[in-house]
Amino acid sequence: MDLSWSHQHLTRRRTLAAATGLAAGALLRPGPALAAAAQYTNPVIWQDFADIDIMRVGDTYYASASTMHYSPGAPVLRSYDLVNWEIAGHAVPVLDFGAKYDLNGARGYVRGIWASSLAYRPSNRTFYWLGQIDFARTYVYTATAVEGPWSRLTTISTPYYDAGLLVDTDDTLYVAYGNTTISVAQLSPDGRNQVRTQEVFRTPSSVGTLEGARFYKINGQYYIFLTRPANGQYILKSSSGPFGPYTMRQVLLDLRGPIPGGGVPHQGGLVRTQSGAWYYMAFVDAYPGGRMPALAPVTWTADGWPVVQLVNGAWGTTYPSPAVPASPRQVTPMTGVDTFDGTSLQPRWEWNHNPDNTKWSVGDGLTLRTATVTHDLYWARNTLTHRIQGPTSTATAQLDHSAMRDGDRAGLALLRDSSAWIGLKRDGGATRVVMVTGLTMDGNWNTTGTGTEIASAPVSGSRIWLRANADIRPGAPRPGTFSYSTDGTTFTRLGPAFSMGNDWRFFMGYRFALFNHATQALGGAVRVTRFEVSTP
């Protein structure tokens, strides 16, 4: 899409269905007065949303992110000011890519939804999501609204690794993709098939690896925005069309980021505001919490190269807020209270692999019926996860455990490749609240530890409140602590602090997780009547 005139920049794509100027100095569409200048603070989202693709359609900004093995996948975020974001939906409703994503004889940890692309096509007023799965093939999903319903349009036999989708000004669909060797594919007019693919650039050995493609057309020039993991960003430019030839320029390398102890901002995409200002939304490696989106303004050189605006030689912790029309409404917070009183889960929730939909329900709280007989939480289906809010936050879950059966295990976990939990064990007709640690995986994501109980207390009645506090500031392993209450007011600490690991190789950060699984036989259940994520 040519960002130079109709289609705002966005991230490549197409952007509005109506023409809104993208050229430098383009006319601003009539609309509300621009919001008064203020400042925003990075990260703009202190939750785990990596491999961002970002765009604007009209006065609304959208972004997508990686979710690996979590289901539904590929969340779509929405904002009206580039700073305050909500989760609007998911582009991949279910990970129907094989039995391993159902925890059926195999597991899909650290596979699934990797860096993918989100685009808007004005000609049919349709959103497109495109991503490869398991290095085997590429899937395309479409929707006329980001909330959904999303449906699969096609499967393409070429796996477009780290793809960036471009809707050109003539409505042709192109995909930039690859690792080190970068290629461009052209799709059929209906987006269902590949009609051409060609290598367009081979990364010099002096640079190393480039991937994470984002594809744009700006002022008649074609750009492929690429990351050098995990410390650099480069861009390719062609004046001769989408198939090149391309020349390369470094955008940033080893740039100090805005999160103390965190990494270099990289990957992500470019977006243009209604008034013509450009921004780059990248992510910052910030484990144990994950990869956090950060935003910085961008200017362009006279010969058409982007320049990130720095503060004292670094990606700024604060910048002036984007000058955009006033938001038509407040976005839905990503934290707060959930009583599960609707007909579906809020989009902030994602399951660990696909759930067994016959074993859970909402309406009168969240009911989790046991779906798996196992002693290994990593094999248990229907574990429901929620991103942790940084830099520190607390999750509190109120559980009705009156329907648990002997052998059942239910609770609240800090979930990753090294995990711990507080919860309930029911054995021999008695129920105890316990703290369990030592749930571990190896580098191939096979279980190496199913957990050791290190603290416990007897409980009576049918209700309990479970609490997990997580410090996800990066730079060192951080503590997670657990406590419980029988009245919802007075909480008792249980067990020692759990050290959350900060290795990056699991990619996804720690999450709060609600679970209920059996170790003897199915049939038990718990009901979560209230869940809250709060910050200090």
Order of alpha helices (4+ residues) and beta strands (2+ residues): beta-beta-beta-beta-beta-beta-beta-beta-beta-beta-beta-beta-beta-beta-beta-beta-beta-beta-beta-beta-beta-beta-beta-beta-beta-beta-beta-beta-beta-beta-beta-beta-beta-beta-beta-beta-beta-beta-beta
